[in-house]
């Protein structure tokens, strides 16, 4: 006798990946969640997959009317013509006046008659998949918790004889305090959907497989959104499961002096953090690496959280970088991200798509403050960012992170301690010399090799980025705004475009 477990698709690709293939067939499952979490949509996807495979399917609704169910389906561009629907929301009309003449309690009549109607429809349709929506109505009909659980157990035993996969939906409105643990013990698996209302922005939704017997699944929370066409579920990223061989080499910036600072440049598969006060040129420095990579024909992706893409393009053009040419060729993709609308799980999914589908070799995030706004819990932010950077590292992608420091002058503090997960850190800051404010660049960390411990001048003009010679005579280097006391000869001056 074979012990192989037969699995079936849930009808949702993201959930199937979380379940590593699908659900074991001919079992009873619980789909729970508060109203508005997406249970009905996922249940319809589950049944539509059965219809797609040429099998019969039955949706038993105790709370919603068939018209309401049809409206949900139509909002996704679906129809229910090939789906059997049993509507029991008007159970009192089905029972008529018979219960008034009975010595039984009305709720005993209603529950017993409801179960009979369900069984009769199952025998008529003979479905391979069934959705029972929702258990809250059965709780109300049963009145007594013991009678309710006995009835659910009886239904489970009845369904088990029919080799049918059943999805019971619970909206958790009548189960008391949270989850019904007794119901969890009766089911082969439990999937929980949650809808979280944030202080600002769109509601966030996430999914968790709480229990699944005999199947290894991806545990934890998985972000998802409801869009026309169903649920887009983003399985939690596990970097260790995504590895590929790549050539370890330095990534040039196109500027010899800048590459010298990093001992030849950052290595592929590493993460470089560019930090400094506002106005020091962090984004421009990142664009220098992006532009040079595009010139070599390497696909790049820039995620812009803070600055408008139009403003960025105008600024790059003023510095002599024709980004539009690389965008038109498909080598560069700049994507505007609204942190109030995108969850961290969806953002990680977008990054993975860029690597898997476009073969992106350089990914830049501008800035981490914007990313942090996408998720208020800082600890979880660092964990998710660490996993995303590990994934990019395994794929041989150079990652550029831009992290602004607080204030314009003085303090070098940041509101996000992200430097420990970066392989190299470039610090940009202002310095004073002869009554003028200039910009300086230095490397304070480089795990992948040697680096200069000098301070060089950093300047951006109409002809692009420049890095000067090492400067030595400074005072107050650790204050965040040092003062240069040396000769003016090494300092950079404006270039004139005489061409």
N, C-alpha and C positions, 0 to 999 in steps of 0.2 A: 504493500500500500504506500503511495507517495505522500510525503509530508509537505510537498510544495504548496505554498499559499498563493492562491489566485487573487491578483489585485485588479481593480478596475479604476479607470480614470474618474476623477471628480468632475471633469468638464472644465476645470480651471488649471491652466498650465502652472501658475505660480504655486498653487496649493499642492499640485502633484509633485513639484520639485521639493517642497517642504516634506511631503510624505515619502519622498524617494521612490516614486512610481505611482502611488494611488492608494486606495483603501482596500483592505481584504474584502472579498465579495461575500455575500450572504450573511452579513452581520448587521447589528443594530447600533446606530451611532446617534450621538446627541450634538446638535448644533445650537449653542446658546449665545445669548447676547441681548443687550437692552434694545428697546425700540429705536430704529434708525441706524443700526449698526451694519446692516447689509445682509441679514439672514435670508430674507425672501429671494434676493437676487442670486445668492450663492446656491440656494436650494433649487431655483429654476435652472441654473447652469448644470447642476447635478442631474436633473431629469432630462434636460435637452441633450446631454451626452448619451443617455440611454436611447432616446429617439434617433439620434444621429447614427447609432449602431444598429438601427432596425429593430429595437426592442420596445416593448410597451412600458409605459410609465404612468404613475398615478400621483396626483397632488390632492391630498385631503386637507381642506381648509376649514377649521372650526371657528376662526375669528374673522378673517377677511371674506368679503364677497367675491364671487368670480369676476365681477366687473372691476373691483379694485386690483385683483391679481392680474387681470388682463392689462390694466393701465400700467402696472409695473413692467410687464413684459414689453409693451409697446414703447415705453421710454428707452428701452435698449434695442429697439428694432426687431423684436421677436414676436412671434404669434404662438398661440396655444392650441392651434388646430389639431396637431398630432399628439396632444397631451390630454390624458383623461383627468378631469377635475371634478372632485366631489365636494360640493359646498354644504357645510353643516352649520353655518353661522345662524341659520334660521331654524334650528332644531325644534323649537316649540311649535312652529307651523307644521313640521313633519309629524309631530306627535298628535296634533289636533287636540281634541277635548278628552281623549282617552285617559289621560292622567288624572283628570278631575274625578273620574269614577273609580279610581283605583284606591285600595287601602294602603298602597306603598307611598313613601314620601316622594314628592315630585322629583327631587334630585336623583333618587334611585331609578326612577323610570327613565329620566333623561340620559343618565350615564349608560344604563344598560341598552337603551335603544340606540344611542350613538355608536356604541361598540358593535352592535348588530349591523347597523348600516355600513360601517367601515368594512367589516368582514364580508358582507354581501357584495360590496363594490370590488373588493380585492378578488373575490372568486369570479366575478364577471369579467374584469379586465385582465386578470392574471399578469400583473406587472412584474418586471424584473427589478424595478426600483420604485420606491414609495417615499413620499414626503408627508409627514404628519405635522401640521402647523395649526395651532400650537398647543403644547402641553399645559399652558396656563389655563386654557378653557377646560381641559379635563380635570385640573385641580379644583376649579370652581364647581364643576358638576359633581365631583366625588365628595366634596365638603370635608370628608375625613381623610387625613394624611395616610393612614394605614390602608384604607380602601383604595385610595389613589395608587399607591405603590403596588398593591396586589393586582390592580387592573393593568398597570404598565407591564408587570412581570408576565401576566397572562397573555398580553398582546405580543410580548417578546417571544414567548414559547410558541404562539400561533404563527408568527412570521417566520420563525426558524424552520418550521416544517415545509415552507413554501420555496426555499432557496431564493430568497428575495433580500436585496440590500435596502435597509430602511434608514431614513434620516428623520429623526424626531427634532422638531424645532421648539425651543423654549425661550420666551421673551423675558423671563426672570422677573415678571411683575407680580407674581403671586407666590413665589417660592420662599418668602420670608427674607432672612438676612443673607443676601448673596447667592452662592451656588448651592444647588441641591446635591449634597454629597451622596445621599442614598441613591439618587437617580444615576449619578456618575458610576456607582458600583455595578449597576445593572447593564450598562452599555459597554460595548466593545471598544469604543473610542469617544473622546469628547473634544470638540472644537469650540473655542470661545472667541467671539467677536466683540470688540470694545470700541466705543465712540467717545473720544475725549474732547471736551470743550476747553480751549485755551483762553487766556485772558484777552488775546488779540489774534485775529486771523481765522482761517478756516478751521473747522473741526478736524481732528486727526483720528484716524481709525487704525486699529492694529488687531492682529490675529494671533492666537496661541493654540497649539495642539496640547491640551492638558493631559491627554491619555490616549494611547493606542496600543492595544495588546499585540504582541508578536511581530511588530514592525519597528525598525529603527527610523526615527524621524528627526528633523532639525528642530530642536527645542528652542524655547525663548519666544520673544515677541517679534512679529513680522509686520511692518507697515503695509497698508494697502489703501487704495482710493476706489471710489465707485465712479465709473465713467460709462458713457453710452457703450454698450456691448458687454458689460459685466464688471467684475472686480479685477483690478490690476493689483496683484499681490506681489510684494517684493521680499523674497526669502532673505532672512538675515545672512549677511556676508560672513563667510568663514574663510579667511585668507589661505589657510593651510591646504584647502582643497583645490586651490587654483595655482598651479605652478607651471612654469615653462622655461626652457633653456634660452639664454640670450648671451650675447657677447658683452663682456665687461669692458667698457672703454670710456674715456673722458668725453664729455659733451661740451663742445666749444661754444663760446659766446660771440665769436667774431672779433673780439677785442683782446689783443695779446696781453695787455696789462691786467685785465680782469681775470683772464685764465691763469696768469702767473700767481695771482693772489690765492687761487685754489689749487695750486700745484698741477695745473693743466686743465682744470675744470671739474665740475661734479661728475660722478660716475653714473652710468645708466643703472636704473634700479635703486636709486637713492632719492632722498627727500631733502630739498634745500629750502630753508626758511629765510625769507627776506623781511627784516624788521627795522623799524625806525619811526620817528615822528612823522606826522602828516606833512607832505610837501617835500620830502627828501628825495623822492624819485623811485620809490619801491616798485610801483606798477611799471614805470618806464624801464627799469632794470629787467623785470620779468619779460617785458615785451622784446627786449634785446635778445634774450635767449630764444624766445618763440620765433621771432623774425628770422634769426640765423638758422634755426631748425627747419623752418619752412623753405628757406633758400636751399637747404640740402635735400628737400623733398620729403621730409619727415612729417607725418600728420600730427597736428597739435590741436589741443582743445583748451580754451580759456573759459572758466566759469566766473561770470561777473556778478557779484552780489551787491556791490556798492555803487559803482559808477555806471552811468548810462552808456550803452554801446556806442551811440552817436558821438558822445563827448570823447570817449576813448579813441574812436577812429580819427576824429579831428585832431586830437593831441598827437597821435602817432604820426599822422601825415605831416604835422608841423615839425616833427623830429626827423623827417626823411624816411619814415617806414611806410611802405605801401602795403598795408595789410589787406586792402580790398582785393588786390591781385591774387593773394593766396586764398582768400575766402572764395573768390570766384572759381579758382581751380579745385576747390574742395580740400586743400591741404590744411586750412585753418578753419576751425569752428569756434565762434564766440557765442556763448549762450547766456542770456540774461536770466538770473535766478531770483525769484521773489521768495525770500525766506519765510514770509508769512503763509505761503501757499504750498511749499514743498517740504515734505518730511525727510529726515536724514536717511531713512530706508530708500525712499524714492531717489534721492540724490546719489546714493551709492550705486543704485541700479543704473542710473544714467551714465555714471562714470564707467561702469563695467561694459555698458553697450558701446561706448566710444572705443574702448580697448579691443573688445571682441569683434565689433563690426567694422570700425574704421581703421583699426590697427594703430591707434594713437601712441606716439612715442614720447610725448611730453604733455603733461596735464598741469594747468595752473589754476589756483583758487584765489580769487581776489574779492573779499578778504576773509580771514578766519572770523573776524567780528560778525560779518554777515552770516557765515555758517553757524556761528554760535546762536544767533538770533533764531535760527530754525529749530532749536531745541533748548529750552530753558535750563535743563538739568546738565550742569557743566561736567560732572563726572561721567555721565553717559556719553556726552559729546566727545570727551577725550578717548573713551574706549572705542567708540564707533570710528573716530578719525584714525586711531591707531590701526584698527582692522582694515580700513580702506587703504591706508598707506602701505600696510604689509602686502595687501593684494597687488597694488601697483608695483611694489618692489619685486614681487615674484614674477611679474610680467615684464620686467626690464624697463619700466616707464620712469622717466625723470619727472618728479613732482615738485612744483614750485608753490610754496605757501607764502602768502603775504599777510603779515600780522602787524597792524599799526600799534605804536606805543601811545600811551596816554600823554596828552599835552603836546605842545609844539617845542618847548625848550626844556632843558634841564633833565628831569626824571627820565630814566630808561625803563621804567616799569611798564608792564603790560597787564591787561585784565584777563589774560588767558595764558596759563603756563603750558605752552605747547612745545617749547624748545627741546624738551627731553626726548621727544619722538622724532626730531629732525636729525638727519645725518650731518648736515652742514648748516651753519647759520651765518648770514651776511648782515652786518649791522651798518645802517646808514644813519648819519647824524649831522647836525650842523656844527660848525666851528667858527671862531672869530679870528680875523686877521686884518690888522690895519683899519679897523672900523667897518669892515665888511663881513657879512654873513655868507659863509661858503658851506659846501657839503663835503663830508668825508665818508669813505667806505673802508671797512675792515672785516676780516674773517675772525670770528671768535670761536669757531668749532668746525672741524672737518674729520669725521670718522673714517672716511675712505682714503685718507692719505695726508701728506704734509700740507701745510698752508703757511702763508706769510703772517707774521704777527705785527706787521707794520700798519700804519694809517696812510691811506692815499686819498688824494682829492678826487671827488666824483662830480662831474659836470654834464649837463644836458643842454644842447643848443640846437639850432636849426639843422645842423649836420649830424645830429644824433648824440650818442652817449660817448663820453671820454673818461678815462681813468688816468690820473697823473702819476708822477714818480713818488716813491715813498717819502713821507715827511717825518721828521724826527723831533724837532724842537717844539714840543707842546707843553702846556701847563693845564692841569685840571682835566686829564683824560677821562678819569672815572666819574666826573660830574655829569656827563651826558652832553655838555656843550663846552668842549675844550677850547683853549685859546692858542693859536699858532704864533710863536715868537721868533721863528727863523727868517731866513732871507726870502724875498719875494720871487726869486728866480724859478724855483720849482713849481710855483702856483700856476694854474691854468687861467688863461684869459680868453675873452670871446674870440671865436673864429669868424673870419669874414669869408663869405662865399663869393670869391672873385670870378668864378666860372661864368 
